[in-house]
Amino acid sequence: MQGGSISPLLANIYLHYAFDLWGRAMEGRHAQGDVIVVRYADDWVAGFQYRDDAERFERAVAQRLGQFGLKLP
């Protein structure tokens, strides 16, 4: 167990602002093809129609998470 019962709630609130809202904006503005980003708790998956969009997103998400003191494994 990692922390108390409030930890998952706080993580979801934090990631909502750090990742979810940003991810939705990225889907519509910066991709040439179709994009889907889904998050459940602290896990997420992103699917892309085009490889260039995926590579651009990978760089952007690493930078975005870094702004919040987070990093990709």
PQR file of N, CA, C, O and H, with PARSE charges and radii, in Angstrom:
ATOM      1  N   MET A   1       0.842  -1.182   0.000 -0.4000 1.5000
ATOM      2  CA  MET A   1       0.000   0.000   0.000 -0.0000 2.0000
ATOM      3  C   MET A   1       0.881   1.238   0.000  0.5500 1.7000
ATOM      4  O   MET A   1       1.831   1.328   0.778 -0.5500 1.4000
ATOM      5  N   GLN A   2       0.574   2.182  -0.861 -0.4000 1.5000
ATOM      6  CA  GLN A   2       1.374   3.391  -0.985 -0.0000 2.0000
ATOM      7  C   GLN A   2       0.605   4.576  -0.418  0.5500 1.7000
ATOM      8  O   GLN A   2      -0.118   5.245  -1.157 -0.5500 1.4000
ATOM      9  H   GLN A   2      -0.197   2.109  -1.494  0.4000 1.0000
ATOM     10  N   GLY A   3       0.737   4.843   0.829 -0.4000 1.5000
ATOM     11  CA  GLY A   3       0.079   5.998   1.405 -0.0000 2.0000
ATOM     12  C   GLY A   3      -1.339   5.675   1.844  0.5500 1.7000
ATOM     13  O   GLY A   3      -1.795   4.533   1.781 -0.5500 1.4000
ATOM     14  H   GLY A   3       1.324   4.300   1.429  0.4000 1.0000
ATOM     15  N   GLY A   4      -2.009   6.706   2.285 -0.4000 1.5000
ATOM     16  CA  GLY A   4      -3.367   6.546   2.784 -0.0000 2.0000
ATOM     17  C   GLY A   4      -4.396   6.546   1.681  0.5500 1.7000
ATOM     18  O   GLY A   4      -4.062   6.581   0.497 -0.5500 1.4000
ATOM     19  H   GLY A   4      -1.639   7.633   2.336  0.4000 1.0000
ATOM     20  N   SER A   5      -5.639   6.506   2.080 -0.4000 1.5000
ATOM     21  CA  SER A   5      -6.735   6.438   1.106 -0.0000 2.0000
ATOM     22  C   SER A   5      -6.905   7.724   0.318  0.5500 1.7000
ATOM     23  O   SER A   5      -7.545   7.717  -0.734 -0.5500 1.4000
ATOM     24  H   SER A   5      -5.910   6.477   3.042  0.4000 1.0000
ATOM     25  N   ILE A   6      -6.353   8.818   0.795 -0.4000 1.5000
ATOM     26  CA  ILE A   6      -6.475  10.088   0.074 -0.0000 2.0000
ATOM     27  C   ILE A   6      -5.478  10.179  -1.087  0.5500 1.7000
ATOM     28  O   ILE A   6      -5.683  10.970  -2.007 -0.5500 1.4000
ATOM     29  H   ILE A   6      -5.833   8.824   1.649  0.4000 1.0000
ATOM     30  N   SER A   7      -4.398   9.379  -1.057 -0.4000 1.5000
ATOM     31  CA  SER A   7      -3.358   9.453  -2.088 -0.0000 2.0000
ATOM     32  C   SER A   7      -3.889   9.263  -3.510  0.5500 1.7000
ATOM     33  O   SER A   7      -3.555  10.068  -4.378 -0.5500 1.4000
ATOM     34  H   SER A   7      -4.231   8.736  -0.309  0.4000 1.0000
ATOM     35  N   PRO A   8      -4.701   8.234  -3.791 -0.5600 1.5000
ATOM     36  CA  PRO A   8      -5.208   8.084  -5.164  0.2800 2.0000
ATOM     37  C   PRO A   8      -6.067   9.273  -5.607  0.5500 1.7000
ATOM     38  O   PRO A   8      -6.020   9.679  -6.768 -0.5500 1.4000
ATOM     39  N   LEU A   9      -6.834   9.815  -4.698 -0.4000 1.5000
ATOM     40  CA  LEU A   9      -7.668  10.975  -5.032 -0.0000 2.0000
ATOM     41  C   LEU A   9      -6.797  12.171  -5.386  0.5500 1.7000
ATOM     42  O   LEU A   9      -7.039  12.836  -6.393 -0.5500 1.4000
ATOM     43  H   LEU A   9      -6.872   9.485  -3.755  0.4000 1.0000
ATOM     44  N   LEU A  10      -5.797  12.448  -4.577 -0.4000 1.5000
ATOM     45  CA  LEU A  10      -4.906  13.572  -4.852 -0.0000 2.0000
ATOM     46  C   LEU A  10      -4.125  13.365  -6.139  0.5500 1.7000
ATOM     47  O   LEU A  10      -3.914  14.316  -6.892 -0.5500 1.4000
ATOM     48  H   LEU A  10      -5.601  11.907  -3.759  0.4000 1.0000
ATOM     49  N   ALA A  11      -3.693  12.144  -6.401 -0.4000 1.5000
ATOM     50  CA  ALA A  11      -2.974  11.851  -7.646 -0.0000 2.0000
ATOM     51  C   ALA A  11      -3.869  12.099  -8.851  0.5500 1.7000
ATOM     52  O   ALA A  11      -3.412  12.647  -9.854 -0.5500 1.4000
ATOM     53  H   ALA A  11      -3.864  11.371  -5.789  0.4000 1.0000
ATOM     54  N   ASN A  12      -5.134  11.706  -8.770 -0.4000 1.5000
ATOM     55  CA  ASN A  12      -6.058  11.934  -9.882 -0.0000 2.0000
ATOM     56  C   ASN A  12      -6.306  13.414 -10.118  0.5500 1.7000
ATOM     57  O   ASN A  12      -6.373  13.857 -11.264 -0.5500 1.4000
ATOM     58  H   ASN A  12      -5.506  11.261  -7.955  0.4000 1.0000
ATOM     59  N   ILE A  13      -6.441  14.175  -9.051 -0.4000 1.5000
ATOM     60  CA  ILE A  13      -6.644  15.623  -9.196 -0.0000 2.0000
ATOM     61  C   ILE A  13      -5.405  16.247  -9.825  0.5500 1.7000
ATOM     62  O   ILE A  13      -5.515  17.047 -10.754 -0.5500 1.4000
ATOM     63  H   ILE A  13      -6.387  13.815  -8.120  0.4000 1.0000
ATOM     64  N   TYR A  14      -4.239  15.889  -9.330 -0.4000 1.5000
ATOM     65  CA  TYR A  14      -2.978  16.423  -9.840 -0.0000 2.0000
ATOM     66  C   TYR A  14      -2.808  16.101 -11.318  0.5500 1.7000
ATOM     67  O   TYR A  14      -2.507  16.984 -12.120 -0.5500 1.4000
ATOM     68  H   TYR A  14      -4.149  15.239  -8.575  0.4000 1.0000
ATOM     69  N   LEU A  15      -3.002  14.830 -11.679 -0.4000 1.5000
ATOM     70  CA  LEU A  15      -2.825  14.424 -13.071 -0.0000 2.0000
ATOM     71  C   LEU A  15      -3.908  14.979 -13.989  0.5500 1.7000
ATOM     72  O   LEU A  15      -3.680  15.138 -15.188 -0.5500 1.4000
ATOM     73  H   LEU A  15      -3.247  14.112 -11.027  0.4000 1.0000
ATOM     74  N   HIS A  16      -5.070  15.271 -13.445 -0.4000 1.5000
ATOM     75  CA  HIS A  16      -6.114  15.882 -14.268 -0.0000 2.0000
ATOM     76  C   HIS A  16      -5.612  17.201 -14.848  0.5500 1.7000
ATOM     77  O   HIS A  16      -5.798  17.477 -16.033 -0.5500 1.4000
ATOM     78  H   HIS A  16      -5.256  15.141 -12.471  0.4000 1.0000
ATOM     79  N   TYR A  17      -4.981  18.002 -14.016 -0.4000 1.5000
ATOM     80  CA  TYR A  17      -4.475  19.297 -14.479 -0.0000 2.0000
ATOM     81  C   TYR A  17      -3.133  19.185 -15.192  0.5500 1.7000
ATOM     82  O   TYR A  17      -2.891  19.898 -16.166 -0.5500 1.4000
ATOM     83  H   TYR A  17      -4.830  17.777 -13.053  0.4000 1.0000
ATOM     84  N   ALA A  18      -2.257  18.296 -14.718 -0.4000 1.5000
ATOM     85  CA  ALA A  18      -0.924  18.174 -15.302 -0.0000 2.0000
ATOM     86  C   ALA A  18      -0.932  17.426 -16.631  0.5500 1.7000
ATOM     87  O   ALA A  18      -0.083  17.677 -17.487 -0.5500 1.4000
ATOM     88  H   ALA A  18      -2.454  17.718 -13.927  0.4000 1.0000
ATOM     89  N   PHE A  19      -1.888  16.504 -16.812 -0.4000 1.5000
ATOM     90  CA  PHE A  19      -1.849  15.640 -17.995 -0.0000 2.0000
ATOM     91  C   PHE A  19      -3.141  15.639 -18.804  0.5500 1.7000
ATOM     92  O   PHE A  19      -3.100  15.864 -20.014 -0.5500 1.4000
ATOM     93  H   PHE A  19      -2.577  16.300 -16.117  0.4000 1.0000
ATOM     94  N   ASP A  20      -4.282  15.393 -18.172 -0.4000 1.5000
ATOM     95  CA  ASP A  20      -5.542  15.192 -18.905 -0.0000 2.0000
ATOM     96  C   ASP A  20      -5.936  16.394 -19.756  0.5500 1.7000
ATOM     97  O   ASP A  20      -6.163  16.261 -20.958 -0.5500 1.4000
ATOM     98  H   ASP A  20      -4.315  15.210 -17.189  0.4000 1.0000
ATOM     99  N   LEU A  21      -6.015  17.556 -19.137 -0.4000 1.5000
ATOM    100  CA  LEU A  21      -6.444  18.746 -19.885 -0.0000 2.0000
ATOM    101  C   LEU A  21      -5.457  19.079 -20.991  0.5500 1.7000
ATOM    102  O   LEU A  21      -5.852  19.431 -22.102 -0.5500 1.4000
ATOM    103  H   LEU A  21      -5.830  17.664 -18.160  0.4000 1.0000
ATOM    104  N   TRP A  22      -4.187  18.967 -20.684 -0.4000 1.5000
ATOM    105  CA  TRP A  22      -3.152  19.214 -21.687 -0.0000 2.0000
ATOM    106  C   TRP A  22      -3.243  18.194 -22.819  0.5500 1.7000
ATOM    107  O   TRP A  22      -3.129  18.557 -23.990 -0.5500 1.4000
ATOM    108  H   TRP A  22      -3.867  18.681 -19.781  0.4000 1.0000
ATOM    109  N   GLY A  23      -3.447  16.923 -22.479 -0.4000 1.5000
ATOM    110  CA  GLY A  23      -3.552  15.866 -23.488 -0.0000 2.0000
ATOM    111  C   GLY A  23      -4.705  16.092 -24.445  0.5500 1.7000
ATOM    112  O   GLY A  23      -4.571  15.871 -25.649 -0.5500 1.4000
ATOM    113  H   GLY A  23      -3.540  16.629 -21.528  0.4000 1.0000
ATOM    114  N   ARG A  24      -5.827  16.528 -23.922 -0.4000 1.5000
ATOM    115  CA  ARG A  24      -6.975  16.822 -24.792 -0.0000 2.0000
ATOM    116  C   ARG A  24      -6.674  17.960 -25.748  0.5500 1.7000
ATOM    117  O   ARG A  24      -7.061  17.917 -26.916 -0.5500 1.4000
ATOM    118  H   ARG A  24      -5.936  16.708 -22.944  0.4000 1.0000
ATOM    119  N   ALA A  25      -5.990  18.970 -25.257 -0.4000 1.5000
ATOM    120  CA  ALA A  25      -5.619  20.089 -26.124 -0.0000 2.0000
ATOM    121  C   ALA A  25      -4.649  19.638 -27.205  0.5500 1.7000
ATOM    122  O   ALA A  25      -4.737  20.088 -28.348 -0.5500 1.4000
ATOM    123  H   ALA A  25      -5.677  19.005 -24.308  0.4000 1.0000
ATOM    124  N   MET A  26      -3.727  18.754 -26.854 -0.4000 1.5000
ATOM    125  CA  MET A  26      -2.756  18.247 -27.825 -0.0000 2.0000
ATOM    126  C   MET A  26      -3.437  17.420 -28.911  0.5500 1.7000
ATOM    127  O   MET A  26      -3.032  17.466 -30.073 -0.5500 1.4000
ATOM    128  H   MET A  26      -3.656  18.389 -25.926  0.4000 1.0000
ATOM    129  N   GLU A  27      -4.462  16.670 -28.541 -0.4000 1.5000
ATOM    130  CA  GLU A  27      -5.173  15.827 -29.508 -0.0000 2.0000
ATOM    131  C   GLU A  27      -5.688  16.652 -30.675  0.5500 1.7000
ATOM    132  O   GLU A  27      -5.528  16.265 -31.833 -0.5500 1.4000
ATOM    133  H   GLU A  27      -4.791  16.632 -27.597  0.4000 1.0000
ATOM    134  N   GLY A  28      -6.296  17.769 -30.379 -0.4000 1.5000
ATOM    135  CA  GLY A  28      -6.965  18.538 -31.420 -0.0000 2.0000
ATOM    136  C   GLY A  28      -6.101  19.532 -32.156  0.5500 1.7000
ATOM    137  O   GLY A  28      -6.376  19.844 -33.315 -0.5500 1.4000
ATOM    138  H   GLY A  28      -6.426  18.083 -29.439  0.4000 1.0000
ATOM    139  N   ARG A  29      -5.061  20.042 -31.517 -0.4000 1.5000
ATOM    140  CA  ARG A  29      -4.311  21.143 -32.104 -0.0000 2.0000
ATOM    141  C   ARG A  29      -3.028  20.754 -32.810  0.5500 1.7000
ATOM    142  O   ARG A  29      -2.611  21.432 -33.749 -0.5500 1.4000
ATOM    143  H   ARG A  29      -4.837  19.790 -30.575  0.4000 1.0000
ATOM    144  N   HIS A  30      -2.395  19.677 -32.377 -0.4000 1.5000
ATOM    145  CA  HIS A  30      -1.046  19.420 -32.856 -0.0000 2.0000
ATOM    146  C   HIS A  30      -0.885  18.143 -33.667  0.5500 1.7000
ATOM    147  O   HIS A  30       0.214  17.853 -34.139 -0.5500 1.4000
ATOM    148  H   HIS A  30      -2.734  19.127 -31.614  0.4000 1.0000
ATOM    149  N   ALA A  31      -1.931  17.391 -33.836 -0.4000 1.5000
ATOM    150  CA  ALA A  31      -1.821  16.113 -34.546 -0.0000 2.0000
ATOM    151  C   ALA A  31      -2.368  16.233 -35.964  0.5500 1.7000
ATOM    152  O   ALA A  31      -3.357  16.924 -36.210 -0.5500 1.4000
ATOM    153  H   ALA A  31      -2.824  17.626 -33.453  0.4000 1.0000
ATOM    154  N   GLN A  32      -1.711  15.553 -36.881 -0.4000 1.5000
ATOM    155  CA  GLN A  32      -2.172  15.522 -38.270 -0.0000 2.0000
ATOM    156  C   GLN A  32      -3.267  14.481 -38.459  0.5500 1.7000
ATOM    157  O   GLN A  32      -4.163  14.657 -39.286 -0.5500 1.4000
ATOM    158  H   GLN A  32      -0.908  14.992 -36.682  0.4000 1.0000
ATOM    159  N   GLY A  33      -3.196  13.402 -37.697 -0.4000 1.5000
ATOM    160  CA  GLY A  33      -4.166  12.320 -37.829 -0.0000 2.0000
ATOM    161  C   GLY A  33      -4.980  12.149 -36.562  0.5500 1.7000
ATOM    162  O   GLY A  33      -5.017  13.029 -35.702 -0.5500 1.4000
ATOM    163  H   GLY A  33      -2.468  13.258 -37.025  0.4000 1.0000
ATOM    164  N   ASP A  34      -5.630  11.005 -36.461 -0.4000 1.5000
ATOM    165  CA  ASP A  34      -6.445  10.700 -35.288 -0.0000 2.0000
ATOM    166  C   ASP A  34      -5.549  10.383 -34.095  0.5500 1.7000
ATOM    167  O   ASP A  34      -4.483   9.782 -34.234 -0.5500 1.4000
ATOM    168  H   ASP A  34      -5.600  10.290 -37.159  0.4000 1.0000
ATOM    169  N   VAL A  35      -6.014  10.807 -32.915 -0.4000 1.5000
ATOM    170  CA  VAL A  35      -5.284  10.583 -31.666 -0.0000 2.0000
ATOM    171  C   VAL A  35      -6.289  10.227 -30.584  0.5500 1.7000
ATOM    172  O   VAL A  35      -7.390  10.774 -30.533 -0.5500 1.4000
ATOM    173  H   VAL A  35      -6.880  11.295 -32.802  0.4000 1.0000
ATOM    174  N   ILE A  36      -5.893   9.301 -29.721 -0.4000 1.5000
ATOM    175  CA  ILE A  36      -6.701   9.009 -28.536 -0.0000 2.0000
ATOM    176  C   ILE A  36      -5.746   8.898 -27.349  0.5500 1.7000
ATOM    177  O   ILE A  36      -4.715   8.229 -27.425 -0.5500 1.4000
ATOM    178  H   ILE A  36      -4.998   8.856 -29.763  0.4000 1.0000
ATOM    179  N   VAL A  37      -6.107   9.568 -26.248 -0.4000 1.5000
ATOM    180  CA  VAL A  37      -5.327   9.510 -25.018 -0.0000 2.0000
ATOM    181  C   VAL A  37      -6.286   9.101 -23.903  0.5500 1.7000
ATOM    182  O   VAL A  37      -7.316   9.739 -23.689 -0.5500 1.4000
ATOM    183  H   VAL A  37      -6.944  10.112 -26.186  0.4000 1.0000
ATOM    184  N   VAL A  38      -5.933   8.030 -23.197 -0.4000 1.5000
ATOM    185  CA  VAL A  38      -6.776   7.511 -22.122 -0.0000 2.0000
ATOM    186  C   VAL A  38      -5.910   7.351 -20.875  0.5500 1.7000
ATOM    187  O   VAL A  38      -4.797   6.831 -20.946 -0.5500 1.4000
ATOM    188  H   VAL A  38      -5.096   7.511 -23.370  0.4000 1.0000
ATOM    189  N   ARG A  39      -6.430   7.803 -19.729 -0.4000 1.5000
ATOM    190  CA  ARG A  39      -5.709   7.642 -18.468 -0.0000 2.0000
ATOM    191  C   ARG A  39      -6.627   6.994 -17.453  0.5500 1.7000
ATOM    192  O   ARG A  39      -7.810   7.322 -17.364 -0.5500 1.4000
ATOM    193  H   ARG A  39      -7.334   8.226 -19.671  0.4000 1.0000
ATOM    194  N   TYR A  40      -6.067   6.067 -16.687 -0.4000 1.5000
ATOM    195  CA  TYR A  40      -6.771   5.455 -15.554 -0.0000 2.0000
ATOM    196  C   TYR A  40      -5.793   5.466 -14.390  0.5500 1.7000
ATOM    197  O   TYR A  40      -4.741   4.831 -14.448 -0.5500 1.4000
ATOM    198  H   TYR A  40      -5.106   5.800 -16.759  0.4000 1.0000
ATOM    199  N   ALA A  41      -6.139   6.180 -13.348 -0.4000 1.5000
ATOM    200  CA  ALA A  41      -5.257   6.369 -12.189 -0.0000 2.0000
ATOM    201  C   ALA A  41      -3.951   6.978 -12.675  0.5500 1.7000
ATOM    202  O   ALA A  41      -3.967   8.055 -13.272 -0.5500 1.4000
ATOM    203  H   ALA A  41      -6.994   6.696 -13.300  0.4000 1.0000
ATOM    204  N   ASP A  42      -2.818   6.317 -12.437 -0.4000 1.5000
ATOM    205  CA  ASP A  42      -1.550   6.900 -12.880 -0.0000 2.0000
ATOM    206  C   ASP A  42      -1.002   6.218 -14.143  0.5500 1.7000
ATOM    207  O   ASP A  42       0.164   6.404 -14.490 -0.5500 1.4000
ATOM    208  H   ASP A  42      -2.805   5.442 -11.953  0.4000 1.0000
ATOM    209  N   ASP A  43      -1.833   5.439 -14.820 -0.4000 1.5000
ATOM    210  CA  ASP A  43      -1.457   4.799 -16.079 -0.0000 2.0000
ATOM    211  C   ASP A  43      -2.145   5.507 -17.243  0.5500 1.7000
ATOM    212  O   ASP A  43      -3.266   5.996 -17.105 -0.5500 1.4000
ATOM    213  H   ASP A  43      -2.781   5.289 -14.538  0.4000 1.0000
ATOM    214  N   TRP A  44      -1.474   5.559 -18.374 -0.4000 1.5000
ATOM    215  CA  TRP A  44      -2.092   6.147 -19.553 -0.0000 2.0000
ATOM    216  C   TRP A  44      -1.575   5.449 -20.806  0.5500 1.7000
ATOM    217  O   TRP A  44      -0.505   4.842 -20.821 -0.5500 1.4000
ATOM    218  H   TRP A  44      -0.563   5.161 -18.486  0.4000 1.0000
ATOM    219  N   VAL A  45      -2.372   5.562 -21.838 -0.4000 1.5000
ATOM    220  CA  VAL A  45      -1.999   5.033 -23.142 -0.0000 2.0000
ATOM    221  C   VAL A  45      -2.441   6.044 -24.191  0.5500 1.7000
ATOM    222  O   VAL A  45      -3.488   6.679 -24.059 -0.5500 1.4000
ATOM    223  H   VAL A  45      -3.241   6.055 -21.826  0.4000 1.0000
ATOM    224  N   ALA A  46      -1.640   6.183 -25.222 -0.4000 1.5000
ATOM    225  CA  ALA A  46      -1.969   7.101 -26.312 -0.0000 2.0000
ATOM    226  C   ALA A  46      -1.823   6.344 -27.630  0.5500 1.7000
ATOM    227  O   ALA A  46      -0.857   5.607 -27.827 -0.5500 1.4000
ATOM    228  H   ALA A  46      -0.790   5.667 -25.330  0.4000 1.0000
ATOM    229  N   GLY A  47      -2.778   6.530 -28.518 -0.4000 1.5000
ATOM    230  CA  GLY A  47      -2.744   5.904 -29.834 -0.0000 2.0000
ATOM    231  C   GLY A  47      -2.763   6.962 -30.921  0.5500 1.7000
ATOM    232  O   GLY A  47      -3.455   7.974 -30.807 -0.5500 1.4000
ATOM    233  H   GLY A  47      -3.562   7.129 -28.357  0.4000 1.0000
ATOM    234  N   PHE A  48      -2.004   6.723 -31.968 -0.4000 1.5000
ATOM    235  CA  PHE A  48      -1.843   7.716 -33.033 -0.0000 2.0000
ATOM    236  C   PHE A  48      -2.002   7.073 -34.397  0.5500 1.7000
ATOM    237  O   PHE A  48      -1.601   5.930 -34.614 -0.5500 1.4000
ATOM    238  H   PHE A  48      -1.442   5.901 -32.061  0.4000 1.0000
ATOM    239  N   GLN A  49      -2.583   7.814 -35.297 -0.4000 1.5000
ATOM    240  CA  GLN A  49      -2.716   7.357 -36.668 -0.0000 2.0000
ATOM    241  C   GLN A  49      -1.360   7.429 -37.389  0.5500 1.7000
ATOM    242  O   GLN A  49      -1.040   6.579 -38.221 -0.5500 1.4000
ATOM    243  H   GLN A  49      -2.909   8.743 -35.121  0.4000 1.0000
ATOM    244  N   TYR A  50      -0.572   8.460 -37.052 -0.4000 1.5000
ATOM    245  CA  TYR A  50       0.699   8.667 -37.739 -0.0000 2.0000
ATOM    246  C   TYR A  50       1.871   8.661 -36.763  0.5500 1.7000
ATOM    247  O   TYR A  50       1.787   9.200 -35.659 -0.5500 1.4000
ATOM    248  H   TYR A  50      -0.832   9.150 -36.376  0.4000 1.0000
ATOM    249  N   ARG A  51       2.956   8.043 -37.192 -0.4000 1.5000
ATOM    250  CA  ARG A  51       4.154   7.934 -36.366 -0.0000 2.0000
ATOM    251  C   ARG A  51       4.712   9.310 -35.977  0.5500 1.7000
ATOM    252  O   ARG A  51       5.130   9.496 -34.834 -0.5500 1.4000
ATOM    253  H   ARG A  51       3.025   7.604 -38.089  0.4000 1.0000
ATOM    254  N   ASP A  52       4.726  10.256 -36.886 -0.4000 1.5000
ATOM    255  CA  ASP A  52       5.246  11.597 -36.572 -0.0000 2.0000
ATOM    256  C   ASP A  52       4.487  12.223 -35.405  0.5500 1.7000
ATOM    257  O   ASP A  52       5.092  12.861 -34.543 -0.5500 1.4000
ATOM    258  H   ASP A  52       4.386  10.105 -37.815  0.4000 1.0000
ATOM    259  N   ASP A  53       3.175  12.044 -35.373 -0.4000 1.5000
ATOM    260  CA  ASP A  53       2.381  12.571 -34.262 -0.0000 2.0000
ATOM    261  C   ASP A  53       2.788  11.904 -32.949  0.5500 1.7000
ATOM    262  O   ASP A  53       2.886  12.574 -31.920 -0.5500 1.4000
ATOM    263  H   ASP A  53       2.685  11.526 -36.073  0.4000 1.0000
ATOM    264  N   ALA A  54       3.023  10.602 -32.975 -0.4000 1.5000
ATOM    265  CA  ALA A  54       3.421   9.866 -31.772 -0.0000 2.0000
ATOM    266  C   ALA A  54       4.778  10.343 -31.264  0.5500 1.7000
ATOM    267  O   ALA A  54       4.957  10.538 -30.061 -0.5500 1.4000
ATOM    268  H   ALA A  54       2.943  10.058 -33.810  0.4000 1.0000
ATOM    269  N   GLU A  55       5.721  10.530 -32.162 -0.4000 1.5000
ATOM    270  CA  GLU A  55       7.051  10.985 -31.758 -0.0000 2.0000
ATOM    271  C   GLU A  55       7.013  12.404 -31.201  0.5500 1.7000
ATOM    272  O   GLU A  55       7.697  12.708 -30.225 -0.5500 1.4000
ATOM    273  H   GLU A  55       5.575  10.372 -33.139  0.4000 1.0000
ATOM    274  N   ARG A  56       6.222  13.263 -31.815 -0.4000 1.5000
ATOM    275  CA  ARG A  56       6.064  14.637 -31.332 -0.0000 2.0000
ATOM    276  C   ARG A  56       5.419  14.644 -29.942  0.5500 1.7000
ATOM    277  O   ARG A  56       5.822  15.407 -29.064 -0.5500 1.4000
ATOM    278  H   ARG A  56       5.666  13.016 -32.608  0.4000 1.0000
ATOM    279  N   PHE A  57       4.412  13.784 -29.755 -0.4000 1.5000
ATOM    280  CA  PHE A  57       3.727  13.686 -28.474 -0.0000 2.0000
ATOM    281  C   PHE A  57       4.674  13.155 -27.396  0.5500 1.7000
ATOM    282  O   PHE A  57       4.653  13.635 -26.262 -0.5500 1.4000
ATOM    283  H   PHE A  57       4.084  13.165 -30.468  0.4000 1.0000
ATOM    284  N   GLU A  58       5.492  12.179 -27.740 -0.4000 1.5000
ATOM    285  CA  GLU A  58       6.427  11.617 -26.767 -0.0000 2.0000
ATOM    286  C   GLU A  58       7.372  12.691 -26.226  0.5500 1.7000
ATOM    287  O   GLU A  58       7.614  12.765 -25.022 -0.5500 1.4000
ATOM    288  H   GLU A  58       5.509  11.789 -28.661  0.4000 1.0000
ATOM    289  N   ARG A  59       7.896  13.511 -27.115 -0.4000 1.5000
ATOM    290  CA  ARG A  59       8.777  14.594 -26.680 -0.0000 2.0000
ATOM    291  C   ARG A  59       8.008  15.619 -25.841  0.5500 1.7000
ATOM    292  O   ARG A  59       8.497  16.076 -24.808 -0.5500 1.4000
ATOM    293  H   ARG A  59       7.699  13.451 -28.094  0.4000 1.0000
ATOM    294  N   ALA A  60       6.815  15.970 -26.288 -0.4000 1.5000
ATOM    295  CA  ALA A  60       6.017  16.990 -25.602 -0.0000 2.0000
ATOM    296  C   ALA A  60       5.555  16.518 -24.224  0.5500 1.7000
ATOM    297  O   ALA A  60       5.559  17.299 -23.273 -0.5500 1.4000
ATOM    298  H   ALA A  60       6.418  15.599 -27.127  0.4000 1.0000
ATOM    299  N   VAL A  61       5.156  15.247 -24.104 -0.4000 1.5000
ATOM    300  CA  VAL A  61       4.659  14.758 -22.813 -0.0000 2.0000
ATOM    301  C   VAL A  61       5.805  14.684 -21.805  0.5500 1.7000
ATOM    302  O   VAL A  61       5.598  14.962 -20.624 -0.5500 1.4000
ATOM    303  H   VAL A  61       5.152  14.612 -24.877  0.4000 1.0000
ATOM    304  N   ALA A  62       6.994  14.318 -22.239 -0.4000 1.5000
ATOM    305  CA  ALA A  62       8.140  14.292 -21.329 -0.0000 2.0000
ATOM    306  C   ALA A  62       8.426  15.697 -20.807  0.5500 1.7000
ATOM    307  O   ALA A  62       8.698  15.879 -19.620 -0.5500 1.4000
ATOM    308  H   ALA A  62       7.162  14.092 -23.199  0.4000 1.0000
ATOM    309  N   GLN A  63       8.363  16.671 -21.681 -0.4000 1.5000
ATOM    310  CA  GLN A  63       8.588  18.062 -21.277 -0.0000 2.0000
ATOM    311  C   GLN A  63       7.467  18.538 -20.339  0.5500 1.7000
ATOM    312  O   GLN A  63       7.738  19.177 -19.322 -0.5500 1.4000
ATOM    313  H   GLN A  63       8.142  16.522 -22.645  0.4000 1.0000
ATOM    314  N   ARG A  64       6.232  18.229 -20.677 -0.4000 1.5000
ATOM    315  CA  ARG A  64       5.093  18.649 -19.857 -0.0000 2.0000
ATOM    316  C   ARG A  64       5.180  18.061 -18.452  0.5500 1.7000
ATOM    317  O   ARG A  64       5.033  18.788 -17.469 -0.5500 1.4000
ATOM    318  H   ARG A  64       6.012  17.710 -21.503  0.4000 1.0000
ATOM    319  N   LEU A  65       5.413  16.773 -18.348 -0.4000 1.5000
ATOM    320  CA  LEU A  65       5.501  16.138 -17.031 -0.0000 2.0000
ATOM    321  C   LEU A  65       6.681  16.686 -16.236  0.5500 1.7000
ATOM    322  O   LEU A  65       6.600  16.829 -15.016 -0.5500 1.4000
ATOM    323  H   LEU A  65       5.532  16.183 -19.146  0.4000 1.0000
ATOM    324  N   GLY A  66       7.775  16.992 -16.929 -0.4000 1.5000
ATOM    325  CA  GLY A  66       8.922  17.576 -16.255 -0.0000 2.0000
ATOM    326  C   GLY A  66       8.610  18.904 -15.587  0.5500 1.7000
ATOM    327  O   GLY A  66       9.196  19.236 -14.557 -0.5500 1.4000
ATOM    328  H   GLY A  66       7.841  16.876 -17.920  0.4000 1.0000
ATOM    329  N   GLN A  67       7.695  19.663 -16.164 -0.4000 1.5000
ATOM    330  CA  GLN A  67       7.290  20.939 -15.570 -0.0000 2.0000
ATOM    331  C   GLN A  67       6.603  20.745 -14.223  0.5500 1.7000
ATOM    332  O   GLN A  67       6.524  21.677 -13.422 -0.5500 1.4000
ATOM    333  H   GLN A  67       7.219  19.394 -17.001  0.4000 1.0000
ATOM    334  N   PHE A  68       6.108  19.539 -13.974 -0.4000 1.5000
ATOM    335  CA  PHE A  68       5.413  19.228 -12.723 -0.0000 2.0000
ATOM    336  C   PHE A  68       6.253  18.311 -11.813  0.5500 1.7000
ATOM    337  O   PHE A  68       5.743  17.753 -10.841 -0.5500 1.4000
ATOM    338  H   PHE A  68       6.172  18.782 -14.624  0.4000 1.0000
ATOM    339  N   GLY A  69       7.532  18.168 -12.140 -0.4000 1.5000
ATOM    340  CA  GLY A  69       8.409  17.337 -11.329 -0.0000 2.0000
ATOM    341  C   GLY A  69       8.201  15.846 -11.536  0.5500 1.7000
ATOM    342  O   GLY A  69       8.577  15.043 -10.682 -0.5500 1.4000
ATOM    343  H   GLY A  69       7.946  18.622 -12.929  0.4000 1.0000
ATOM    344  N   LEU A  70       7.611  15.473 -12.654 -0.4000 1.5000
ATOM    345  CA  LEU A  70       7.362  14.060 -12.973 -0.0000 2.0000
ATOM    346  C   LEU A  70       8.220  13.655 -14.160  0.5500 1.7000
ATOM    347  O   LEU A  70       8.671  14.513 -14.918 -0.5500 1.4000
ATOM    348  H   LEU A  70       7.306  16.125 -13.348  0.4000 1.0000
ATOM    349  N   LYS A  71       8.450  12.361 -14.332 -0.4000 1.5000
ATOM    350  CA  LYS A  71       9.198  11.905 -15.499 -0.0000 2.0000
ATOM    351  C   LYS A  71       8.678  10.554 -15.953  0.5500 1.7000
ATOM    352  O   LYS A  71       8.081   9.804 -15.182 -0.5500 1.4000
ATOM    353  H   LYS A  71       8.084  11.664 -13.716  0.4000 1.0000
ATOM    354  N   LEU A  72       8.918  10.262 -17.217 -0.4000 1.5000
ATOM    355  CA  LEU A  72       8.544   8.969 -17.771 -0.0000 2.0000
ATOM    356  C   LEU A  72       9.544   7.929 -17.313  0.5500 1.7000
ATOM    357  O   LEU A  72      10.729   8.232 -17.170 -0.5500 1.4000
ATOM    358  H   LEU A  72       9.403  10.872 -17.844  0.4000 1.0000
ATOM    359  N   PRO A  73       9.087   6.700 -17.079 -0.5600 1.5000
ATOM    360  CA  PRO A  73      10.026   5.651 -16.631  0.2800 2.0000
ATOM    361  C   PRO A  73      10.990   5.254 -17.739  0.5500 1.7000
ATOM    362  O   PRO A  73      11.843   4.389 -17.535 -0.5500 1.4000
TER
END
